[in-house]
Amino acid sequence: MSGVAAGGAPTPRRRGLIVALADLAATMVAIAQTRLALMEVDLDQALLRLVVLLSWWAAALFAFGLAVAVGVAAAVLAVASEDRVAVLVGAAFVLLLFGAAAVAVALERIRRAPRWFAATLEELGKDHAILRAAPP
């Protein structure tokens, strides 16, 4: 008899099952702790990307608004026939438009950044695949 001793007391095999279950629980807690730590890092990166994105959007809107204001000022000054001032204001307008275009390019690069929680989702997918492939 391997499961129960003569007096009805459990054998060391039962104790092995309890130890195995405790080890399994410890492993699951360690996996959860690791995944939560990874999720925290992902969340920090996502929030930082969001702040950077909002900052770039604010800069783009400011540059575009300033470019429009300078462009209107250039048009008004060109009508007033002060050529030097109109040329300077027109040059400022062009520079501000280039700045707005540069901000738009930067925003596009930020938009193409990896998905939020990509590393966490990838690790959870690996865990899922390993658990599904494990023999019963």
CYANA upper distance limits for C-alpha pairs under 8 A (distance plus 0.5 A):
  1 MET  CA      5 ALA  CA      7.56
  2 SER  CA     11 THR  CA      7.55
  2 SER  CA     13 ARG  CA      8.03
  3 GLY  CA     10 PRO  CA      7.07
  3 GLY  CA     11 THR  CA      6.50
  3 GLY  CA     13 ARG  CA      7.37
  3 GLY  CA     14 ARG  CA      7.63
  4 VAL  CA      8 GLY  CA      6.12
  4 VAL  CA      9 ALA  CA      6.40
  4 VAL  CA     10 PRO  CA      5.45
  4 VAL  CA     11 THR  CA      6.15
  5 ALA  CA      9 ALA  CA      5.82
  5 ALA  CA     10 PRO  CA      6.54
  5 ALA  CA     11 THR  CA      6.40
 10 PRO  CA     14 ARG  CA      6.63
 10 PRO  CA     15 ARG  CA      8.24
 11 THR  CA     15 ARG  CA      7.59
 12 PRO  CA     16 GLY  CA      6.69
 13 ARG  CA     17 LEU  CA      6.99
 14 ARG  CA     18 ILE  CA      7.06
 15 ARG  CA     19 VAL  CA      6.75
 16 GLY  CA     20 ALA  CA      6.50
 17 LEU  CA     21 LEU  CA      6.60
 18 ILE  CA     22 ALA  CA      6.62
 19 VAL  CA     23 ASP  CA      6.58
 20 ALA  CA     24 LEU  CA      6.56
 21 LEU  CA     25 ALA  CA      6.62
 22 ALA  CA     26 ALA  CA      6.63
 23 ASP  CA     27 THR  CA      6.57
 24 LEU  CA     28 MET  CA      6.65
 25 ALA  CA     29 VAL  CA      6.68
 26 ALA  CA     30 ALA  CA      6.64
 27 THR  CA     31 ILE  CA      6.63
 28 MET  CA     32 ALA  CA      6.61
 29 VAL  CA     33 GLN  CA      6.55
 30 ALA  CA     34 THR  CA      6.65
 31 ILE  CA     35 ARG  CA      6.62
 32 ALA  CA     36 LEU  CA      6.54
 33 GLN  CA     37 ALA  CA      6.66
 34 THR  CA     38 LEU  CA      6.70
 35 ARG  CA     39 MET  CA      6.54
 35 ARG  CA    120 THR  CA      7.11
 35 ARG  CA    123 GLU  CA      8.22
 35 ARG  CA    124 LEU  CA      8.21
 36 LEU  CA     40 GLU  CA      6.60
 37 ALA  CA     41 VAL  CA      6.94
 38 LEU  CA     42 ASP  CA      6.73
 38 LEU  CA    119 ALA  CA      8.00
 38 LEU  CA    120 THR  CA      6.54
 39 MET  CA     43 LEU  CA      6.50
 39 MET  CA    117 PHE  CA      7.05
 39 MET  CA    120 THR  CA      6.19
 40 GLU  CA     44 ASP  CA      6.69
 41 VAL  CA     45 GLN  CA      6.75
 42 ASP  CA     46 ALA  CA      6.57
 42 ASP  CA    116 TRP  CA      7.34
 42 ASP  CA    117 PHE  CA      5.68
 42 ASP  CA    118 ALA  CA      8.22
 42 ASP  CA    119 ALA  CA      7.74
 42 ASP  CA    120 THR  CA      7.74
 43 LEU  CA     47 LEU  CA      6.60
 43 LEU  CA    116 TRP  CA      8.07
 43 LEU  CA    117 PHE  CA      7.42
 44 ASP  CA     48 LEU  CA      6.65
 45 GLN  CA     49 ARG  CA      6.59
 46 ALA  CA     50 LEU  CA      6.64
 46 ALA  CA    116 TRP  CA      6.43
 46 ALA  CA    117 PHE  CA      8.25
 47 LEU  CA     51 VAL  CA      6.73
 48 LEU  CA     52 VAL  CA      6.67
 49 ARG  CA     53 LEU  CA      6.46
 49 ARG  CA    110 ILE  CA      8.17
 50 LEU  CA     54 LEU  CA      6.62
 51 VAL  CA     55 SER  CA      6.59
 52 VAL  CA     56 TRP  CA      6.66
 53 LEU  CA     57 TRP  CA      6.66
 53 LEU  CA    107 LEU  CA      7.25
 53 LEU  CA    110 ILE  CA      7.40
 54 LEU  CA     58 ALA  CA      6.66
 55 SER  CA     59 ALA  CA      6.67
 56 TRP  CA     60 ALA  CA      6.51
 56 TRP  CA    103 VAL  CA      7.05
 56 TRP  CA    106 ALA  CA      8.24
 56 TRP  CA    107 LEU  CA      7.13
 57 TRP  CA     61 LEU  CA      6.62
 57 TRP  CA    103 VAL  CA      8.38
 57 TRP  CA    107 LEU  CA      7.94
 58 ALA  CA     62 PHE  CA      6.57
 59 ALA  CA     63 ALA  CA      6.52
 59 ALA  CA    103 VAL  CA      7.81
 60 ALA  CA     64 PHE  CA      6.51
 60 ALA  CA     99 GLY  CA      8.50
 60 ALA  CA    100 ALA  CA      5.83
 60 ALA  CA    103 VAL  CA      6.11
 60 ALA  CA    104 ALA  CA      7.36
 61 LEU  CA     65 GLY  CA      6.48
 61 LEU  CA    100 ALA  CA      8.35
 62 PHE  CA     66 LEU  CA      6.49
 63 ALA  CA     67 ALA  CA      6.47
 63 ALA  CA     96 LEU  CA      6.52
 63 ALA  CA     97 LEU  CA      7.82
 63 ALA  CA     99 GLY  CA      7.26
 63 ALA  CA    100 ALA  CA      5.95
 64 PHE  CA     68 VAL  CA      6.70
 64 PHE  CA     96 LEU  CA      7.60
 64 PHE  CA     97 LEU  CA      7.14
 64 PHE  CA    100 ALA  CA      6.24
 65 GLY  CA     69 ALA  CA      6.72
 66 LEU  CA     70 VAL  CA      6.55
 66 LEU  CA     96 LEU  CA      7.72
 67 ALA  CA     71 GLY  CA      6.43
 67 ALA  CA     92 ALA  CA      8.27
 67 ALA  CA     93 PHE  CA      5.60
 67 ALA  CA     94 VAL  CA      8.11
 67 ALA  CA     96 LEU  CA      5.69
 67 ALA  CA     97 LEU  CA      6.46
 68 VAL  CA     72 VAL  CA      6.65
 68 VAL  CA     93 PHE  CA      7.97
 69 ALA  CA     73 ALA  CA      6.69
 70 VAL  CA     74 ALA  CA      6.55
 70 VAL  CA     89 VAL  CA      6.83
 70 VAL  CA     90 GLY  CA      7.90
 70 VAL  CA     92 ALA  CA      7.58
 70 VAL  CA     93 PHE  CA      5.97
 71 GLY  CA     75 ALA  CA      6.76
 71 GLY  CA     89 VAL  CA      7.80
 71 GLY  CA     90 GLY  CA      6.99
 71 GLY  CA     93 PHE  CA      5.93
 72 VAL  CA     76 VAL  CA      6.72
 73 ALA  CA     77 LEU  CA      6.55
 73 ALA  CA     89 VAL  CA      7.65
 74 ALA  CA     78 ALA  CA      6.42
 74 ALA  CA     85 VAL  CA      8.47
 74 ALA  CA     86 ALA  CA      5.63
 74 ALA  CA     87 VAL  CA      8.10
 74 ALA  CA     89 VAL  CA      5.73
 74 ALA  CA     90 GLY  CA      6.01
 74 ALA  CA     93 PHE  CA      8.41
 75 ALA  CA     79 VAL  CA      6.86
 75 ALA  CA     86 ALA  CA      8.00
 76 VAL  CA     80 ALA  CA      6.93
 77 LEU  CA     81 SER  CA      6.94
 77 LEU  CA     82 GLU  CA      6.78
 77 LEU  CA     83 ASP  CA      8.36
 77 LEU  CA     85 VAL  CA      7.58
 77 LEU  CA     86 ALA  CA      5.89
 78 ALA  CA     82 GLU  CA      6.84
 78 ALA  CA     83 ASP  CA      6.99
 78 ALA  CA     86 ALA  CA      5.77
 81 SER  CA     86 ALA  CA      8.47
 82 GLU  CA     86 ALA  CA      6.73
 83 ASP  CA     87 VAL  CA      6.61
 84 ARG  CA     88 LEU  CA      6.81
 85 VAL  CA     89 VAL  CA      6.60
 86 ALA  CA     90 GLY  CA      6.40
 87 VAL  CA     91 ALA  CA      6.57
 88 LEU  CA     92 ALA  CA      6.73
 89 VAL  CA     93 PHE  CA      6.65
 90 GLY  CA     94 VAL  CA      6.80
 91 ALA  CA     95 LEU  CA      6.71
 92 ALA  CA     96 LEU  CA      6.60
 93 PHE  CA     97 LEU  CA      6.72
 94 VAL  CA     98 PHE  CA      6.76
 95 LEU  CA     99 GLY  CA      6.69
 96 LEU  CA    100 ALA  CA      6.64
 97 LEU  CA    101 ALA  CA      6.64
 98 PHE  CA    102 ALA  CA      6.65
 99 GLY  CA    103 VAL  CA      6.75
100 ALA  CA    104 ALA  CA      6.71
101 ALA  CA    105 VAL  CA      6.79
102 ALA  CA    106 ALA  CA      6.77
103 VAL  CA    107 LEU  CA      6.65
104 ALA  CA    108 GLU  CA      6.78
105 VAL  CA    109 ARG  CA      6.92
106 ALA  CA    110 ILE  CA      6.81
107 LEU  CA    111 ARG  CA      6.56
108 GLU  CA    112 ARG  CA      6.86
109 ARG  CA    113 ALA  CA      7.21
114 PRO  CA    118 ALA  CA      7.34
117 PHE  CA    121 LEU  CA      6.58
118 ALA  CA    122 GLU  CA      6.55
119 ALA  CA    123 GLU  CA      6.69
120 THR  CA    124 LEU  CA      6.66
121 LEU  CA    125 GLY  CA      6.55
122 GLU  CA    126 LYS  CA      6.80
123 GLU  CA    127 ASP  CA      6.71
124 LEU  CA    128 HIS  CA      6.61
125 GLY  CA    129 ALA  CA      6.66
126 LYS  CA    130 ILE  CA      6.65
127 ASP  CA    131 LEU  CA      6.66
128 HIS  CA    132 ARG  CA      6.63
129 ALA  CA    133 ALA  CA      6.60
130 ILE  CA    134 ALA  CA      6.68
